[in-house]
Amino acid sequence: MLTKIKKNINLFYLNSIIILLSIFTLNANAETKIIAKSGDTLLKLSKQYGVPLKELMYKNKFNDANKIIEGKLIVIPLKYNSKDLKAENLTYKVVEGDTLYKIAKAYNVNLKDVISINNLGNNSFLEIDQIIILPKGAIYKEEINKKKIKLASKKVFYHQTSKAEYLSNIAKIHQITKEEINFLNNLNNTAKVNPNIKLKLREHKASKPLKYGPLMINWSDWTYLDGNYITQAKTKKNKSFYLALNCKKRAINNTLNNSYWTSWYFPETDFEFKLVNDFCDQDFKI
């Protein structure tokens, strides 16, 4: 009988310890470490342990809150009080075609703050359904209206051939008719265009150069060449050079270095992100 009572007491203490450990883990009142279970994500753990997703991502150096982390050692940071939890940052789930610049612009926040708070680099590739933490004060400005998206080719007025090309292919790329190209370029119903020919695609009125950071860019003279878009630009010191954009890679090139093209590079400054966004997104459907 005495032995049975001792067993019950031991069992009671054991259960009490388990309950206390459970309460301690879920409240996460001090920094603790856990092994992620099957199906665990940082987003799931942030809700389970009542800690801000931002802190959980920062503490564990993850930039994807939806990634399955089964078997990973995860640090649970200190639990915040109720005031902090109410002030937790908004989050955004990445959809197809998103860029960091577009997200920052849509929520009226600084791009550098978005990059910093998510521990990302300027050239970070975003995955669909990836969770992006937004800086405090983020407000969604307006919903994207797909009906307002126009074809990319409407900003391109010339097509430069580097090799022999069929007129039908050129017309298809720029969403215009072969007849229009023939008329604008005084061609005699040509089926094939020779290399190194600059074809006019549309009638247009010259507009004033647009300012992007320290650059003045000739927006009315974009030329399409082998998948890239090229125009003339000037620096603050009035030095002329050629600027090229590759919308598929979202990369930039220029001839500032002694009139030679540099290697393609990704945007680093606010004005470079804005330039790529304005040209490749606003009127481009990639």
C-alpha positions as CSV (number, residue, x, y, z in Angstrom):
1,M,0.0,0.0,0.0
2,L,2.8,2.4,1.0
3,T,4.6,1.5,-2.3
4,K,1.5,2.3,-4.3
5,I,1.1,5.7,-2.5
6,K,4.8,6.5,-3.3
7,K,4.2,5.6,-7.0
8,N,1.2,7.9,-7.1
9,I,3.1,10.8,-5.5
10,N,6.0,10.3,-8.0
11,L,3.6,10.2,-10.9
12,F,1.9,13.4,-9.6
13,Y,5.3,15.2,-9.4
14,L,6.3,13.9,-12.9
15,N,3.0,15.1,-14.4
16,S,3.4,18.5,-12.6
17,I,7.0,18.9,-14.0
18,I,5.7,18.1,-17.5
19,I,2.9,20.6,-17.2
20,L,5.3,23.3,-15.9
21,L,7.8,22.6,-18.7
22,S,4.9,22.8,-21.2
23,I,3.8,26.2,-19.8
24,F,7.3,27.5,-19.8
25,T,8.0,26.4,-23.4
26,L,4.7,27.9,-24.7
27,N,5.2,31.2,-22.9
28,A,8.9,31.4,-23.8
29,N,9.5,33.8,-20.9
30,A,13.3,33.3,-21.5
31,E,15.3,32.4,-24.5
32,T,14.9,28.7,-25.2
33,K,15.7,26.2,-28.0
34,I,13.6,23.6,-29.6
35,I,13.8,21.0,-32.4
36,A,11.3,21.8,-35.1
37,K,8.7,19.1,-35.7
38,S,7.2,17.8,-38.9
39,G,5.3,20.5,-40.7
40,D,6.8,23.3,-38.6
41,T,7.5,26.7,-40.1
42,L,8.6,29.9,-38.4
43,L,5.2,31.4,-39.1
44,K,3.6,28.5,-37.3
45,L,6.0,28.7,-34.4
46,S,5.6,32.4,-34.0
47,K,1.8,31.9,-33.4
48,Q,2.4,28.8,-31.2
49,Y,4.9,30.5,-28.9
50,G,3.4,34.0,-29.0
51,V,6.5,35.8,-30.2
52,P,6.7,38.3,-33.1
53,L,7.5,36.7,-36.5
54,K,10.1,39.4,-37.1
55,E,12.1,38.5,-34.0
56,L,11.9,34.7,-34.7
57,M,13.2,35.2,-38.3
58,Y,16.0,37.5,-37.1
59,K,17.1,35.2,-34.3
60,N,17.3,32.2,-36.5
61,K,18.6,34.0,-39.6
62,F,15.7,32.8,-41.9
63,N,14.1,35.0,-44.6
64,D,11.3,32.6,-45.5
65,A,8.7,32.2,-42.8
66,N,6.8,29.4,-44.7
67,K,9.8,27.1,-45.3
68,I,9.4,23.7,-43.6
69,I,12.1,23.5,-40.9
70,E,11.7,20.0,-39.5
71,G,14.7,18.9,-37.5
72,K,16.2,22.4,-37.3
73,L,17.4,23.7,-33.9
74,I,15.2,26.9,-33.5
75,V,15.9,29.6,-30.9
76,I,12.7,31.1,-29.4
77,P,13.4,34.7,-28.3
78,L,12.1,36.5,-25.3
79,K,8.3,36.9,-25.2
80,Y,7.1,40.4,-25.7
81,N,4.5,42.0,-23.6
82,S,1.0,42.7,-24.9
83,K,1.8,46.2,-26.0
84,D,4.7,44.9,-28.2
85,L,2.5,42.2,-29.6
86,K,-0.1,44.8,-30.7
87,A,2.7,46.8,-32.4
88,E,4.0,43.8,-34.3
89,N,4.9,44.6,-37.9
90,L,2.6,43.8,-40.8
91,T,3.7,41.0,-43.1
92,Y,3.2,40.5,-46.8
93,K,3.0,37.2,-48.7
94,V,4.9,37.3,-52.0
95,V,3.0,36.7,-55.3
96,E,4.2,36.1,-58.8
97,G,6.0,39.2,-60.3
98,D,6.7,40.8,-56.9
99,T,10.0,42.6,-56.2
100,L,11.2,44.2,-53.0
101,Y,10.9,47.6,-54.7
102,K,7.3,47.0,-55.7
103,I,6.4,45.8,-52.2
104,A,8.0,48.8,-50.5
105,K,6.3,51.2,-53.0
106,A,2.9,49.6,-52.5
107,Y,3.1,50.0,-48.7
108,N,4.7,53.4,-48.8
109,V,7.9,52.3,-46.9
110,N,11.6,52.7,-47.5
111,L,13.2,49.9,-49.6
112,K,16.3,49.8,-47.4
113,D,14.1,49.3,-44.3
114,V,12.4,46.3,-46.0
115,I,15.8,44.8,-46.9
116,S,17.2,45.4,-43.4
117,I,14.3,44.1,-41.4
118,N,14.1,40.8,-43.4
119,N,17.9,40.2,-43.4
120,L,18.0,40.3,-47.2
121,G,20.4,41.5,-49.8
122,N,19.7,43.9,-52.6
123,N,19.7,41.1,-55.1
124,S,17.7,38.6,-53.1
125,F,15.4,36.4,-55.2
126,L,11.8,36.3,-53.9
127,E,9.9,33.1,-53.9
128,I,6.1,32.8,-54.2
129,D,4.4,32.7,-50.8
130,Q,7.5,33.9,-49.0
131,I,6.7,36.1,-46.0
132,I,8.1,39.7,-46.0
133,I,8.0,41.7,-42.8
134,L,7.1,45.3,-43.4
135,P,8.5,48.2,-41.3
136,K,6.2,49.9,-38.8
137,G,3.9,52.5,-40.4
138,A,3.4,50.4,-43.6
139,I,0.1,51.2,-45.2
140,Y,-1.2,49.6,-48.4
141,K,-1.7,52.4,-50.9
142,E,-3.9,50.7,-53.5
143,E,-4.7,47.3,-55.0
144,I,-3.0,46.3,-58.2
145,N,-5.4,46.5,-61.1
146,K,-4.3,44.1,-63.7
147,K,-6.5,45.8,-66.3
148,K,-4.2,48.8,-66.1
149,I,-1.1,46.8,-67.1
150,K,-0.2,47.6,-70.7
151,L,2.1,45.7,-73.0
152,A,5.8,46.4,-72.6
153,S,6.4,47.2,-76.2
154,K,4.3,50.4,-76.0
155,K,7.3,52.2,-74.6
156,V,9.8,51.0,-77.2
157,F,9.9,53.0,-80.4
158,Y,12.8,51.2,-82.3
159,H,13.9,47.7,-83.0
160,Q,17.6,47.1,-83.7
161,T,18.6,43.9,-85.6
162,S,22.0,42.3,-84.8
163,K,21.3,39.5,-87.3
164,A,18.8,38.7,-90.0
165,E,15.3,38.6,-88.6
166,Y,11.9,37.8,-90.0
167,L,9.5,40.8,-90.0
168,S,6.7,38.6,-88.6
169,N,8.8,37.8,-85.5
170,I,9.6,41.5,-84.9
171,A,5.9,42.3,-85.2
172,K,5.0,39.6,-82.7
173,I,7.6,40.8,-80.1
174,H,6.2,44.3,-80.2
175,Q,2.5,43.5,-80.7
176,I,2.1,45.5,-83.9
177,T,1.4,44.5,-87.5
178,K,3.9,43.9,-90.2
179,E,2.0,46.4,-92.3
180,E,2.7,49.1,-89.7
181,I,6.4,48.4,-89.7
182,N,6.5,48.4,-93.5
183,F,4.7,51.8,-93.6
184,L,6.8,53.5,-90.9
185,N,10.1,52.3,-92.5
186,N,9.1,52.6,-96.2
187,L,9.7,48.9,-96.7
188,N,8.4,47.1,-99.7
189,N,6.6,44.3,-97.9
190,T,9.9,42.8,-96.8
191,A,9.7,39.4,-95.2
192,K,13.2,39.4,-93.8
193,V,15.3,42.3,-92.3
194,N,19.1,42.4,-92.7
195,P,21.5,42.7,-89.7
196,N,22.3,46.1,-88.2
197,I,19.0,47.8,-89.2
198,K,17.2,50.1,-86.9
199,L,13.4,49.9,-87.5
200,K,10.9,52.5,-86.3
201,L,8.0,50.8,-84.5
202,R,5.8,53.7,-83.7
203,E,5.3,57.4,-84.3
204,H,6.0,59.4,-81.2
205,K,6.6,62.9,-79.8
206,A,9.9,63.6,-78.2
207,S,9.5,64.2,-74.4
208,K,11.8,65.8,-71.9
209,P,14.5,63.5,-70.3
210,L,13.4,62.1,-67.0
211,K,15.5,62.4,-63.9
212,Y,16.5,59.3,-61.9
213,G,18.9,60.1,-59.1
214,P,22.0,61.8,-60.7
215,L,21.0,60.7,-64.2
216,M,18.9,62.3,-66.9
217,I,17.4,59.5,-69.1
218,N,16.0,59.9,-72.7
219,W,12.7,58.2,-72.2
220,S,11.4,58.7,-75.7
221,D,14.2,56.8,-77.5
222,W,14.2,53.3,-76.1
223,T,15.5,50.7,-78.6
224,Y,14.9,46.9,-78.4
225,L,18.0,44.8,-79.1
226,D,18.3,41.1,-78.5
227,G,16.0,41.1,-75.5
228,N,17.4,44.2,-74.0
229,Y,16.2,47.8,-74.0
230,I,18.7,50.7,-74.6
231,T,18.5,54.4,-74.5
232,Q,20.8,57.5,-74.1
233,A,21.4,59.1,-70.7
234,K,23.5,61.9,-69.1
235,T,25.3,62.2,-65.8
236,K,25.3,65.3,-63.6
237,K,28.4,66.4,-65.3
238,N,26.6,66.2,-68.6
239,K,28.5,63.1,-69.8
240,S,26.5,61.2,-72.3
241,F,26.4,57.4,-72.3
242,Y,24.1,54.5,-73.2
243,L,22.0,52.8,-70.6
244,A,20.6,49.2,-71.0
245,L,17.9,47.3,-69.1
246,N,17.2,43.6,-69.1
247,C,13.7,43.2,-67.7
248,K,13.7,39.4,-67.5
249,K,16.8,39.5,-65.2
250,R,16.0,42.9,-63.8
251,A,19.5,44.0,-64.4
252,I,21.3,47.1,-65.7
253,N,24.3,47.9,-67.9
254,N,25.9,51.1,-69.1
255,T,28.8,52.5,-71.2
256,L,30.1,54.9,-68.5
257,N,33.4,53.1,-68.4
258,N,35.2,54.6,-71.4
259,S,32.3,54.0,-73.7
260,Y,32.5,50.2,-73.1
261,W,29.6,48.1,-71.8
262,T,30.2,46.9,-68.2
263,S,29.0,43.6,-66.8
264,W,25.3,43.3,-66.0
265,Y,24.5,44.3,-62.4
266,F,21.5,44.4,-60.2
267,P,20.0,47.6,-58.8
268,E,21.5,48.8,-55.6
269,T,20.2,52.3,-55.0
270,D,16.6,53.6,-54.7
271,F,16.7,55.4,-58.0
272,E,18.0,52.2,-59.8
273,F,15.2,50.1,-58.3
274,K,12.7,52.8,-59.4
275,L,14.1,53.0,-62.9
276,V,13.8,49.2,-63.4
277,N,10.3,49.2,-61.9
278,D,9.1,52.1,-63.9
279,F,10.3,50.7,-67.2
280,C,9.8,47.0,-66.7
281,D,6.6,46.9,-64.6
282,Q,4.4,49.9,-65.1
283,D,3.9,49.3,-68.8
284,F,5.5,45.9,-69.2
285,K,3.9,42.6,-68.9
286,I,6.9,40.2,-68.6
